[in-house]
Amino acid sequence: MLLILGSGVPTNCSYRPRKRATTACEACRSRKTKCDNAKPSCRYCASAKLACTYTRSNGVAQQSAAPEPTNQTLLDRINHAISLIENDAKRGCHGASIGKQIVSEAVTDLNPYFLHDENAYSQSDFSDHGFGQLEVSVTSATTVAHESILGWPVLKDIASIKGISSFLLQSNVDASFFSPTGRLDFDEAEMIRDGLIASKNSMSRQGVIEDDIPLLSRKFLDVIHIRNPLLDTAEFSQYVREISGHGLGWDGRTCLVLLACALASIGTSRPGDGLSDLSEPLLSQTAGEAYYIAAKKRMGTLHTSLITLHCYCYAGLYENFACRPLRAWPLFLQAKLQLQAYLWRRSNFLSNLDIDVVEYVRHREQRLYWFCVKNEYDLRMELRLPRCSMSTFKYPDSFLSLSMPPSAVLGQQEENSWLFYLAEISLQRIMSRILDSFYSKGECHWITDIEKILKQHLTFKDEIYQWHAHLPSQIQFTESETPNNEFSFLLRGMYFNSQEWIYRPLIYYVICQPHHDPNRYQILPLAQKMLKYCTVLIPLYEQHHRHGRTWSIARRSTGCALLILASVRSQIIDPFIDWKAMVRITIQTLQRWENDAKDLLWAKQVLEQLFEETCLLSQAS
């Protein structure tokens, strides 16, 4: 249950909790079934291995003694906290101030059937509407994109940046994507001769080296799979042994191993992680392209299966690694279609599987499902692409709750990988609703409805706090220290990015409103706090190695630098912030990846010019 602290609720809109019968436990009540009231656990909770919880008349939860919380229990608490907040926000009084909300430890042992509540938040990504849960409207994607900052009043009159709405879609980074024939003509090739085409031509000097496959496969498991736990590692290792003994074939197993080698050839781990000691000797973009092209030749011959689905997922991931999001998009769509066909067949014609087999397969399907959902969400937000009509596909065996295999069957590193994977999804749920609440109506909404924005800001700030507070110890982090753990490092970046999202409307308000506005000075400290978050994010983004979100990370660093420059021009920057150093770090980050993505090169050039003009302006003032 949620305890509301503080006295921020107006007297004309009192909060009255919903009245329910006290004779049923929480699990039976949520399922709307009769409870036998057995103690210490009713029959249903005992059979489902759930904590049997009752609520007294005074609203305090009472539950039977429970064992020491496990990692899964801690993840369940995250789900339960978010689910309760969503339901409370839907039932709450409109216009009421949001007091600070704390989840009582007495009831944070999740009853997973809360996630199946038919009255749950209508846009929750844990609804049963198939692949369309994490919806991104075009307005939301346009407003949250860092190019939108170039249109803010303090920057929009600068001649050099007028008309820029998308560095990627307005550039010639991948002209063949928009070509009617899918091929580059001579002029187009000349325009990008020093980028993508050059790397492809150099590929012809190196082909697939079969002797490197075992080492590359090991690196793949150590560096790539550990962050994207889609495969069964034992099965994958068996595929590698078969290829080592019999050579490359034209089947799905060979295709999957080739894609793994392609990813291992270009992927790196964060310095100091010690995930693999094989990274540097085998690091080669030329080799990566060779393995990737060899795999793509086989993909068109594969039939619908889990292996084919893995192949399309990893092909899309490779394109993301190579900073080619426009090419990753159709591959992820194909992966989604493959998953839909597979689930339909399995649900309708393979229903007689053993229970243990079903549980094992279900975890693999869940990983694939959320991999498709997350990547579609991320790319649609960055590319502003329309929603695929197939996203309304429905199937009976939907994945409504987060779960992971028992710790006994996982190694320590694989268990940490699962914890990261599930915690990332939990935070993605919050960020999806932040995007919908703050960015779906455009920037004008931040000015005309500032009181509502402030209330939503407090609500989401508390949700993010609760998510962070309930993270398992293996992936926990602090705001002030950079963790050595790879998973904690990535989650810390997502944490600060979510904070930036909820503070950005406030800095826009301070920049745009006149000095005599009564709300401006109240909001100014919050806006300056957001700028401090930017000073944390920019060095954090600079530390990132090549992975599936490298391109997005570089774009986010650009957004933080633009926010800082807009604040300097509006004279609201904290004098203790070394804003020049922060912008220079962003320029270095873009320079690091500019040869992989020409839109990042363009963004760097714009940022350099804007930085130079802002320095002159600050000296003059």
ABEGO torsion letter per residue (X at the ends): XBBBBEAABBAABBBBBBBBBAABBAAAAAAGBBBAGBOABBAAAAAAGBBBBBBBAAGBBBBBBBBBBBAAAAAAAAAAAAAAAAAAAAABBBGBBBBBBBBBAAAABBBAAAAABAABBAABAABAAEAAABBBBAAAAAAABAAAAAABAAAAABAAABGBABAAAABAABAAAABAAGBBBAAAAAAAAABAAAAAAAAAABBBBAAAAAAAAAAAAAAAAAABBABBAAAAAAAAAAAAAAEBBABAAAAAAAAAAAAAAABBBBBGAGABAAAAAABBAAAAAAAAAAAAAAAAABBBBAAAAAAAAAAAAAAAAAGBAAAAAAAAAAAAAAAAAAAAAAAAAAAABBAAAAAAAAAAAAAAAAAAAAAAAAAAAAAGBBBBAAAABBBABBBABBBBBBAAABBAAAAAAAAAAAAAAAAAAAAAAAAAAAAAAEAAAAAABAAAAAAAAAAAAAAAAAAAAABBAAABBBAABBBABAAAAAAAAAAAAAAAAAAAAAAAAAAABBAABAAAAAAAAAAAAAAAAAAAAAAAAAABBBBAAAAAAAAAAAAAAAAAAAAAAAGABBAABBAAAAAAAAAAAAAAAAAABAAAAAAAAAAAAAAAAAAAAAAAX
